[in-house]
Amino acid sequence: MPSVLWFRRDLRLTDLPSLLAATDGDGDVLGCFVLDPRLEASSGPRRMQYLGDSLRHLHNELDGRLLVVRGQADKRIPLIAKDIDADAVHISGDFTPYGRRRDEQVQKALDGIPLVATGSPYLVSPGRVRKDDDSPYKVFTPYFRRWQEHGWRAPAASTTTSARWLDPADLSHKTLRPVPIPDPGVDMDVTAGEAAALEQWKNFVEDDLQNYEEDRNRPDLARTSRMSGPLKFGTIHPRTLAADLDARRAGDAAYLRELAFRDFYADVLNHWPRSVWWNWNADFDAIEVDEGSDAEQLFAAWKAGKTGFPIVDAGMRQLRDTGFMHNRVRMITASFLVKDLHLPWQWGARWFLEQLVDGDMASNQHGWQWCAGSGTDAAPYFRVFNPTTQGQKFDPAGDYIRRWVPELVDADDPHLKKGQRPAGYPDPVVDHSQERAEALRRYQVITGK
C-alpha cells in the first residue's frame, strides 16, 4: 500500500527521517504540502516567497511530483490519504502549540489511518532533556550541559534513489486539486531550497566558522551563517550542521551553543505553550506599558526605522527591506521597543513574525521575552541597552548604519554621539537616559528591587 509524506518544516530530501519511515517497505510515496490559509495570512510576502521558492526546488527535485493543495490540514490530508488508499501519513514532529493542535485534529480526522511522526526540526527534540527529577529546565546553562550529555543522532541516510514517488498527475481523484506554488514576486537577498542551503553552509564553514565566536556580534561584517531561514523551513537539518562542528574549536563551540539555544527555546515552548503570547514569568503581566495614540505613533516610527537612533533604524530598515536582521541588532531593537518606548513585547514580536523570513515561534517569542526580562533565563530587568553605545561597540566604523540609513552615508559620526544631525534624518523620538530611568522605575514596581 502507498503512504503519504506530508512535508511541513522539512522541505528537503536528505537527512529526513520521515522519508526513511515512509519508504520502509515496498510501497509507493505521495509527497504533499498543504497551504493553510491561516498561516498564509499571518506570513509576510518575503516568508511566502522563501516558502514558495523552497517548494519549487523540492518540486523540481521530485521531477514535478509534489502535490500542493490549499485548505485546512484536517480536511485535506484525510482526503488525500483515503483517495490513494494510504496505509499511513508520515510527518516530522511539530512541537509548537499550533502544530500540536493541528496534528491532533488531523489524526482524529484520519479515522484509523496512522499519523506517524519521525524525527523533528531539532538536534534534540523538545521533552528529551530533563532534570534528574524529570522536570523541564528553566535556565539555559544547566540545560546546555545536559543537552551535550544527551547528544544527538548522526544525519539520516539518503533514500532519494530508492523512493518511488507517485505522480499526482497520474491520479484522477477529484479531491486532489493542486494549486500553484506561491510566488509573490518579491526580490530576495538569499536563495531558497536544499541545494542553496547546503552550499551556503559549506561556504560558511570554509570562510567564517573559525572566527564565528569573535565576529558573530558584528552586523557590519556579515559573517554569520544565515542558516536561520533554512532551519526554519527545514531545507537543511541541524544534524547536518552539527556533523561539521568540532566543539574543541572556539568558533565551532560558539555555533553549537546557538543550536542549543534553538533547542532550548523549543523545549520551553513545548512545556509552557502559554508563553507563546503571554509572559513566561507571570509577575511581568503587571508591568505598566504605554497605550493610546502616542504609543501607536512611536510604534510606527520604530517599524519604519525613523526613531532617530541610527543602529535601531538601520536594523528596522534591514528587516523591512530584506526580511532579515542580524541577531545582535534584533536584541538592540527589541530592548529599545520595550525599555525606551515602554511598549508591549508582543507588539514587536508580532511585527518580527510578519516580516522575518526566519520567523520561528519559539525562538522569536522567547528572544523577545529575554529582552523584556519576562522569560526563562531572561536578561536582568535592569539591563537596558544603550542604542548609541551598542552601535559604537558592534558597528565601530558605522558601515552597517551607512548601508541601511542613507541619510547618514556622509556623516562623520554615523552614531551621532557628537557632531551635527544631518538634514532629513529625524530627531530622537525619546531621551534614552530619561526612558531608561522610567523603565527601571516600572520594573522596580513589580520586582520590589
C-alpha positions in Angstrom: 0.0 0.0 0.0 1.2 3.5 -0.7 1.9 6.1 2.0 1.7 9.9 2.2 4.7 12.0 3.1 3.3 15.3 4.4 6.0 18.0 4.1 5.9 20.8 6.6 9.1 22.3 8.1 11.3 19.8 6.4 11.5 20.8 2.7 14.4 18.6 1.7 15.1 15.1 0.7 18.4 14.4 2.6 18.7 13.8 6.3 14.9 13.3 6.5 13.9 10.5 9.0 10.2 10.8 8.0 11.1 9.9 4.4 13.0 6.8 5.6 9.9 5.8 7.6 7.7 6.4 4.6 9.8 4.2 2.3 10.3 1.4 4.8 9.0 -1.5 2.6 7.9 -1.8 -0.9 5.1 0.9 -1.0 5.0 4.0 -3.1 5.0 7.5 -1.6 2.9 10.6 -2.4 4.7 13.8 -1.4 2.3 16.6 -0.5 2.3 20.1 1.1 -0.8 21.9 2.4 -1.0 25.6 2.2 -3.0 26.7 5.2 -4.8 30.0 4.6 -4.4 30.9 8.3 -0.7 30.6 8.0 -0.6 32.4 4.7 -2.5 35.3 6.2 0.0 35.7 9.1 3.1 35.5 6.9 4.7 38.4 5.2 5.4 38.4 1.5 9.1 37.6 1.9 8.4 34.5 4.0 5.9 33.4 1.5 8.4 34.0 -1.3 11.0 31.9 0.5 8.5 29.2 1.2 7.4 29.2 -2.5 11.0 29.1 -3.7 11.8 26.2 -1.4 8.7 24.3 -2.6 9.6 24.9 -6.2 13.1 23.5 -5.5 11.6 20.4 -3.8 9.1 20.0 -6.6 11.9 20.0 -9.2 13.9 17.5 -7.1 10.9 15.2 -7.3 10.6 15.7 -11.0 7.3 17.6 -10.7 5.7 15.0 -8.4 5.0 17.2 -5.3 1.3 17.7 -4.7 0.5 21.2 -3.3 -3.1 21.8 -2.1 -4.7 24.6 -0.2 -7.0 24.3 2.8 -7.1 23.2 6.4 -4.9 20.2 7.0 -7.5 18.3 9.0 -9.7 18.4 5.8 -7.2 18.0 3.1 -4.8 15.3 4.5 -7.5 12.7 5.2 -9.0 13.2 1.7 -5.5 12.7 0.2 -4.8 9.6 2.3 -8.1 8.0 1.6 -8.1 8.8 -2.1 -4.8 6.8 -2.6 -5.8 4.2 0.0 -2.7 5.1 2.1 -1.6 2.9 4.9 -0.1 5.8 6.8 0.7 9.5 6.7 4.3 10.3 7.7 5.5 13.6 9.1 8.3 15.2 11.1 7.2 16.1 14.6 5.9 19.6 15.3 6.0 20.9 18.9 4.5 24.3 18.6 1.1 24.9 20.2 -0.5 25.4 16.8 1.3 22.4 15.3 0.3 20.1 18.1 -3.4 21.1 17.8 -3.4 20.7 14.1 -1.8 17.3 14.2 -4.2 16.1 16.9 -7.1 17.2 14.6 -5.6 15.5 11.6 -5.0 12.3 13.4 -8.7 12.3 14.6 -9.9 13.0 11.1 -7.8 10.3 9.5 -10.2 7.8 11.2 -7.8 4.9 11.8 -5.1 5.7 9.3 -2.0 6.3 11.5 -0.2 9.7 11.5 3.4 8.7 12.1 5.8 11.3 13.4 9.5 10.5 12.9 12.2 13.0 13.7 11.8 16.7 14.3 13.4 20.0 13.2 15.8 19.9 16.2 19.1 18.3 17.2 17.3 17.1 20.4 13.5 17.1 20.3 11.6 19.0 22.9 10.9 17.0 26.0 14.0 14.8 25.8 16.3 16.9 28.0 15.1 16.9 31.6 16.5 17.3 35.1 17.1 14.3 37.4 13.6 14.7 38.9 12.1 14.6 35.3 11.1 18.3 35.4 12.0 20.6 32.5 14.8 23.1 32.6 14.1 26.8 33.1 17.7 28.1 32.8 19.8 27.6 29.7 23.3 26.8 31.1 22.3 23.6 33.0 20.1 22.7 30.1 23.1 23.1 27.8 25.2 20.8 29.9 22.6 18.1 29.9 21.9 18.6 26.2 25.5 17.9 25.4 25.5 14.8 27.6 22.3 13.6 25.8 23.8 14.0 22.4 22.1 13.5 19.0 22.0 11.1 16.1 24.1 11.4 13.0 22.4 12.6 9.8 19.9 10.2 8.4 20.8 8.1 5.3 19.5 9.3 2.0 16.7 7.5 0.2 16.3 9.7 -2.8 17.3 7.0 -5.2 15.2 4.2 -3.7 12.0 6.1 -3.1 9.2 5.5 -5.6 7.2 8.7 -5.8 3.7 8.8 -7.0 2.9 11.4 -9.7 -0.2 13.4 -8.7 -0.9 13.9 -12.5 -1.5 10.2 -12.8 -4.2 10.3 -10.1 -7.7 11.1 -11.2 -9.3 11.6 -7.8 -11.4 14.7 -7.7 -10.3 15.8 -4.3 -6.6 16.1 -5.4 -6.8 19.6 -6.7 -3.3 21.1 -6.9 -2.8 24.8 -6.6 0.0 27.0 -7.9 3.0 27.3 -5.6 3.1 30.8 -4.0 5.1 33.3 -5.9 4.6 36.9 -4.5 7.2 38.2 -6.9 9.4 39.6 -4.1 13.2 40.1 -4.6 15.2 38.1 -2.1 18.8 38.5 -1.0 19.1 34.8 -0.3 18.4 31.7 -2.5 16.0 29.2 -1.0 15.9 25.4 -1.3 18.0 22.5 -0.1 20.9 22.9 -2.6 21.3 26.5 -1.8 21.3 25.8 2.0 24.0 23.1 1.6 26.2 25.4 -0.5 25.7 28.3 1.9 26.7 26.2 4.9 29.7 24.8 3.1 30.9 28.4 2.3 30.4 29.5 5.9 32.4 26.6 7.3 35.2 27.3 4.9 35.3 31.1 5.2 33.8 32.3 8.5 33.3 29.5 11.1 36.8 29.7 12.6 36.1 33.4 13.5 32.5 33.0 14.4 32.9 33.5 18.2 34.6 36.8 17.6 32.7 38.1 14.7 29.1 36.9 15.3 28.0 40.1 17.1 29.3 42.4 14.3 26.5 43.3 11.8 28.9 45.3 9.8 31.0 42.2 8.9 28.1 40.0 7.6 29.9 36.8 8.8 27.1 34.9 10.3 25.9 31.7 8.6 22.4 32.9 7.6 21.1 29.4 8.4 18.1 30.7 10.3 15.9 30.7 7.2 16.9 27.2 6.0 16.5 25.9 9.6 13.0 27.5 9.8 11.8 25.8 6.6 13.9 22.6 7.0 15.8 22.9 3.8 18.7 21.8 6.0 18.7 19.9 9.3 20.8 21.0 12.3 22.3 17.5 12.4 23.9 18.3 9.0 25.4 21.4 10.6 26.5 19.7 13.8 28.3 16.9 11.8 30.7 19.6 10.6 31.4 21.1 14.1 34.3 20.2 16.4 33.5 21.6 19.9 37.2 21.7 20.7 37.4 24.8 18.4 36.2 28.1 19.6 34.1 29.1 16.6 32.5 25.6 16.3 31.7 25.6 20.0 30.1 29.0 19.8 28.0 27.9 16.9 26.9 24.7 18.6 25.8 26.8 21.6 23.5 28.7 19.3 21.9 25.5 18.0 21.4 24.5 21.7 19.6 27.8 22.3 17.3 27.0 19.4 16.5 23.6 21.0 16.1 25.2 24.5 13.5 27.7 23.4 11.6 25.0 21.5 11.7 22.9 24.7 10.4 25.9 26.8 7.5 26.4 24.4 6.7 22.7 24.5 6.4 22.7 28.3 4.8 26.2 28.6 2.7 26.7 25.5 1.0 29.7 27.1 4.4 31.6 26.8 3.8 31.9 23.0 2.0 35.2 23.7 2.0 35.6 27.5 4.9 36.3 29.8 6.6 33.1 30.9 7.1 34.9 34.2 3.6 35.9 35.1 4.9 38.6 37.5 5.5 40.7 34.4 1.8 40.7 33.5 1.5 43.6 35.9 4.2 45.8 34.3 3.0 49.2 33.1 3.1 49.6 29.3 2.1 52.6 27.2 -1.1 52.7 25.1 -3.0 55.2 23.0 -2.2 57.4 20.0 1.2 58.4 21.3 2.2 54.8 21.7 0.9 53.9 18.3 3.0 56.8 16.7 6.1 55.6 18.5 5.4 52.1 17.3 5.0 53.3 13.7 8.3 55.2 13.9 10.1 52.1 15.2 8.6 49.9 12.5 9.6 52.4 9.8 13.2 52.9 11.1 12.6 56.5 11.9 13.4 56.7 15.6 16.4 59.0 15.3 18.7 56.3 16.8 21.0 55.1 13.9 21.6 51.4 14.9 17.9 50.9 15.7 16.8 52.5 12.4 19.4 50.5 10.4 18.1 47.3 11.9 14.4 48.1 11.3 15.1 49.1 7.7 17.1 46.0 7.0 14.2 44.0 8.3 11.7 45.9 6.2 13.8 45.6 3.0 15.2 42.1 3.3 13.1 40.1 5.8 16.3 39.6 7.9 18.0 41.3 10.8 21.3 40.5 12.4 20.8 38.8 15.8 22.7 41.5 17.8 20.6 44.2 16.2 17.4 42.2 17.0 18.3 42.5 20.7 19.1 46.2 20.4 15.8 47.0 18.6 13.8 44.8 20.9 15.3 46.4 24.0 14.5 49.8 22.5 10.9 49.0 21.9 10.3 47.5 25.4 12.5 49.7 27.6 12.8 53.0 25.8 9.3 53.2 24.2 7.6 51.1 27.0 5.5 49.2 24.5 4.4 45.6 25.0 6.9 43.0 23.7 4.0 41.3 22.0 3.7 44.2 19.5 7.3 43.8 18.5 7.2 40.0 18.4 4.2 40.1 16.1 5.9 42.6 13.7 9.0 40.4 13.6 7.0 37.3 12.8 5.2 39.2 10.0 8.5 40.5 8.5 11.2 37.8 9.2 11.8 35.1 6.7 13.1 33.0 9.6 10.2 33.9 11.9 10.3 31.0 14.3 7.6 31.0 17.0 9.8 29.5 19.8 13.0 31.5 19.2 11.2 34.8 18.3 8.8 34.8 21.3 11.4 33.8 23.9 14.1 36.0 22.4 11.7 38.9 22.9 10.9 37.8 26.4 14.6 37.6 27.2 14.9 41.3 26.2 11.8 42.2 28.2 13.0 40.4 31.3 9.9 38.2 31.4 11.1 34.9 30.0 13.2 32.0 31.1 16.8 32.8 31.7 15.9 36.4 30.9 18.2 39.4 30.9 18.1 41.2 34.3 15.4 43.7 34.5 18.0 46.5 35.0 19.8 45.6 31.7 18.7 48.4 29.3 20.7 48.5 26.1 22.0 52.0 25.2 21.5 52.0 21.5 24.3 54.5 20.8 26.8 52.6 22.9 25.7 49.3 21.3 26.1 50.8 17.8 29.6 52.1 18.6 30.7 48.7 20.0 29.4 46.4 17.4 29.4 48.7 14.3 32.5 50.7 15.2 33.1 52.3 11.7 29.4 52.7 11.1 29.4 50.6 7.9 26.2 48.8 8.8 24.4 52.1 9.7 25.6 53.7 6.5 24.3 50.8 4.4 20.8 50.9 5.7 20.4 54.6 6.7 21.4 56.6 3.6 20.8 59.9 5.4 23.9 59.1 7.3 26.1 57.8 4.5 28.3 61.0 4.5 28.1 61.7 8.3 31.5 62.0 10.0 29.9 60.3 13.1 27.2 57.9 11.9 26.4 57.1 15.5 25.5 60.8 16.1 27.1 60.8 19.6 28.8 64.0 18.5 28.5 66.3 15.6 25.6 67.7 13.7 22.5 65.6 12.8 22.1 65.6 9.0 19.2 67.3 7.4 16.4 64.8 6.7 17.2 62.4 9.5 14.7 62.5 12.3 15.4 63.8 15.8 15.4 61.1 18.6 11.8 60.2 19.4 12.8 59.8 23.1 15.6 60.7 25.5 17.3 57.4 26.3 18.6 58.4 29.7 15.2 59.5 30.8 13.4 56.4 29.4 16.0 54.1 31.0 15.2 55.6 34.4 11.5 55.2 33.7 11.9 51.6 32.6 13.8 50.9 35.9 11.0 52.6 37.9 8.3 50.4 36.2 10.4 47.2 36.7 11.0 48.1 40.4 7.3 48.4 41.0 6.7 44.7 40.1 10.0 43.3 41.3 10.4 45.2 44.6 14.1 45.7 43.8 
